[in-house]
Amino acid sequence: MKKLTIVAKAGGQEHTTTQTVPQGADYAAVLMAVSSMLNTLQAAQPQLAFEELHVAVEQAA
């Protein structure tokens, strides 16, 4: 498995979330996971306007 960590800066605050994807996931699957994670953040706080976005991919433990 691969662990995705997204750090989105919005309103001067950083919001971090993680998700795992299968080891053999192609870039489209990773992008879909990132999109899903951003949608989750946006749904929780609709007023968020993202200023920065950082995505890290690493091996899950």
Secondary structure, DSSP 8 states (H G I E B T S, - for coil): -EEEEEEEEETTEEEEEEEEE-TT--HHHHHHHHHHHHHHHHHH-TT--EEEEEEEEEE--
